[in-house]
Each structure stands twice: as structure tokens, then as C-alpha cells.
Amino acid sequence: MNMNELLMQERQSAISRKLQTHGRVLAATLAVEFGVSEDTVRRDLREMAAAGLCERVYGGALPVSSAGGSMKHRMGVASDRKRALALAAVSQIAPGSMVFFDAGSTNLAIAAALPPDMTLSAATNSPAIAAALIEKPAISVILIGGMIDRQVGGALGAKAMRDMETLSPDLCILGACGIDLATGVTTFGFEDAEFKRFATSRSRKVMVAVTSEKFGTAAPHAVLQVAHCECLVVERDVEPDVLAQYRDRGCRTIVAGEAA
């Protein structure tokens, strides 16, 4: 059977393999390769997205981010790697500044890695992060309140938004479920995305620390374009040409283990 005769299931299996191997796929390229119309490929991608097999983006699709699960689950995943990211991220935090820590397991590692004598004003919507920050005697802590979302591990909704409105952080340390040059930072929850967008709008600068598997992946809800992320903290195995593309968008990159 040649590519022109592929059945829908076979096309979608082939698309899944390409997503795993290459990351982003383009509808126009797939249409030529499979010998079908772009409308047919777009229909395949819509069906795959509905089944949770990919995330639709303009012109094609991305792999689904693997960063789902509860906060408790995420805290136990790649903990050593998150500690390395945390040390690099801490080097970018100015003593005496006001920092908002968005809920997230990597951001919890950053909070835990802060030096005990570092003077800082910190705010967070995450009880776990607040508990880590309160152990640092030189840090004043503001806990943003409201209904706690167990998946996110932080407060979301109207009360959290009102609390955030009273703050003007120098830096927002933003949690991310996926990050891509085209789609930017994305997350799984609608309310989480809404709160994250508002938190970034209240902050002078935004920093994101991400493990390597989040690159080139997407979650359903958009948060922030790469151009609006002042600093991106990454692991050593991210390809230099990939990082160069982020820098071209105005995003400063810090590699864990190499930060000054």
C-alpha cells in the first residue's frame, strides 16, 4: 500500500510517530507526504486532538505536554533536575526585590533553594511554596488566597485575582506545562491560564524555568508569548540552536550549571 492509499487510522498512526520523533508537524507537509488534501490532514489532527493525542496549533500540531498530574505527583518527578534549575534561577533573583512565585513543582524547588539570609518580599498562590518560603527568616511572605485547585496546587479564581491586583512584583516566576516558539507558554487549566496571564501583566519581568521535555510541547491554554518572557532557565541538554531561536525572540536564556 502506497502513501496515497493510507487509511485514516494509518495516517494518524504515522502522524503520532512523527510527533514523537520530530515534535511539531505541519499540515501542508503531511498533505504532500500522504497524498491527501490539507483539509483531510486537518480533520485527522482535529480528531487526534479531541482524543488527547496532540495539541492543535496554527498550521499543524505539537505533542501534548507530559507535565500533567497533581502537584503532589509532580513534586516527585525529576527532583534532582529541578534542583539544578532552581539553583540557576536563584542566581537571577535580585535581593530586596518583590517576587511572585506561581504554583508549580519547579517553582517550589526555586523557593526551597533561596539562601536563608536573602532579603526578599515574596508572594505566591501556592500553600506549599509559602511553607517553603516561610522557613527563610529574611523573606516576608504574602499568601494569595481563594479556592485551592488540587491539580495546580494553588489558589485560582476571583479571590486570587483580587489579591494579585494589589501587587506589583519586580519578577514573576511563572509555571509552565509546555513551551514552544510559536505557542509560547501554555498550561492545562482554563482558570490557571487566566490567573497566570493576570500575574504576568502585574509584573515587571517574567522568568520561566522548565525541564527539557516541555520544549516543543503544548497544553490547551495559552499564557504568554516567548517575546514577553525576559528570562528562560533551561537544562544543559537543550540544543544550542533551539536556545538561539529563543534569544532571537528577546528571551534571555540561562543554562543550569552555567549561570554566573
N, C-alpha and C positions, 0 to 999 in steps of 0.2 A: 504494500500500500504506500503510495507516494504522499507527499505533504498536502497535495490538493484534495486527497480523499480522506483526510483525517476526520474522524467523528468528533463531536463536541467534547466528549469525555477525554479523548486522546489529546485534543488541543489543550484542554485545561490542565491535564497532567503535565504536558510539555511546558506550559506557562509556569506551573508550580516549580518545576525543576530549574527553569531559567531564573525565577525569583530567588531560589536558594543559592544558585551559583553566582549570579551576576547582580542581584539586587534589583534595581529599577528596570522595568520593561516598558517599551513604548508600543502603543497600539499600531502605529504606522509600520514599524519594523516587523512586528508579528504578523500583520496582514500580508506583507510581501512574502515572508518566510513560509506562512501556511497556505498562501494562495487563496485567501478569502478576503472579503471586504473589511474595511475598518469597523463598520457597524457590527459585523459578526464578532470581531475581536472585542469590541467594547461591550457587547452583550455577554461574552464569556467573562470579562473582567467584572461586570456588574454582578453576575451570578456567583463568581468566586468571592467577591467582597461580601455579599449577603451571607455566604457560608462561613465567613471569617477566615478565608484563605489568603486574602491580600487586602491592601488598602488602596482604593482608587485615588489617583492624583491626576492633575491636568496632563493629558496626553498619554497616560498609561497607568501603571500601578507600582506599589512598593510592597516589600514584605511586611507582614504585621509585626509590630514590636513585641518582643518577648518579655517586656517589663511589666506584665500584669501581676495579679495576685494581691493578697493583703499586705499591709505594711509589715506585719509580723513575719510573713513569708519572705518578703524582700530583704528584711534585715539580715537574714541568714544566708543570702546569696552573694557570692563573690566578696565576702567581707574584707579579705586581705587587699584585694584590688581597690575597693572603695576607700580603705585607709590610706593607700598610696595617693589616690586622687585627693583625699581630704588634706593631706599634708601640703600638696601643691596648691590647693585652693586657699588654705590658711595664709600662705605667703602673699596672697593678693588682697588680703583684708587689712585695711588701714586702722591701726589703733585709734581709739577715740571716735570712730565713725558710728553711724547707726546702720545696722544691717537687718534686713528681713530674711529669715530662713523659711523658705517654702517647705511644706511637708514632703518627705521623701527619705529613703534609706541612705542614699549617698549624702544628703544634706545633714542627716543625723550623724554620720561619720565626721563631717566637717565640724559640726558643733562640738563633738567629743574631742576633736584634735586641737581645739583652740588652747593656747597656753593659759594656765591658771591665773597668771598675773596680767593678762591682756585686758586693758580697759576698753569696754565696748558697750554700746546700747544695742540690745538685740530684741527683735520681735519675731514671733512665729505663730502659726496657726496649728502647730503640732504639739500635743502634750509630751510626746517622747522627746522631741528636740528641746522643749522648755525644761524638762527634767535634766537633760544633759547640760544645758546652759547654766542652770541654777547651781550646779556644782562648781562653777568658776566664780570665785568671790569678787573679782573685779568687773564682772559683767552684770549690768542691770537688764532685767528680763521683762518683756511685755508679752503676755499670752493672749492672743486673739481668740475670742470666744464664739460660741454658737454650737450648732449640732455637729457632732463629730461623724465624719464619713469613715467607716471602718476600713474600706479599701484604700482610701487615700491616706488615712492616718492623721487627718487634720480637720479643723473646723471649716465648713463651707456655708454658703447661703447668705441671707440678708444681714444677719448679725455680724458675721465675719467681714462682710463688705463694709458695713458701717464702721467697725473697728479699724479696718485698714484705711478708711478715708481720713482718719485723724493723723496718719503717719506720713512722713516724707523721708524714706530711707535713702542713705547715700548709696547703698548697694542692695540689690535683691538677688539672693542666691536661689535660682529658680530650679524646681524639679522638672525632669523631662522623662517621658516614656519613649519617645522617638525623636530623632533629629535628622533632617535631610536638607540639602542646599535649597531645594525648591519648596518644600512644605514647611521648613523651619522646625521649631519645637512643637511637638504635639503631645496630647495626653488622652487617656481613655474616657474620662468622665466629663460630661457637659458642664456640670456645676464647677468642677475642678478647673476646667479651661477658663470659665468665666472669672473665677477668683484669681487665677494666675495672671490673666490679662490685666485685671484691675491692679494687682500688686505691682506688676512691671510698669504700669502707667504712673504709679505713685513714686517710683524710684528713679534716682539719677542715673544709675548704671545697673546692668544685669550681667550676672555671671551664671554659667551653667557648667556643671561637672558631670560627665557622662562616661559610662563604661562602653567599650568598643562595640559591643553587639547592638547598641542603639543607633549607630550610624547607618544611614541609608534605610531606616525603617520608619514607619509611621503608625500613629494611633488615630482614632477617628476625629479628634477635635483639635483644631489649630489654636496655638497660643501666641507664638512670637516668630517673626521672620528673623533669619540669621543676621541680617544687617542691623537689627536692633539689639543684638547680643554683644555687649562690649568685650566679654572675655569667655573663652571656652577652654575648660580644663579637661585634658584627654589622657588616655593611656599611651604607652610607648609604641604599641603595635598598630596605631593608626597610620596609614600610608602618608608620607610627606606630601605627595601631590594632592591628596584629599584635603589636608590641612591648608595647603596653599590656596585652594579654592575658597575655603572659609575666610582666610585672611584677605583675599581679593574682595570679599563682601564687607570688609571692615570689621571682622571679628578677630580680635587678638587671641592667639592660641598658646596655651601653656601645657607642656608635656610633663606628666607626673614623673618625678625623679630628675628632671632637668630644670625645674623652676629655680630662679635666682632667689 
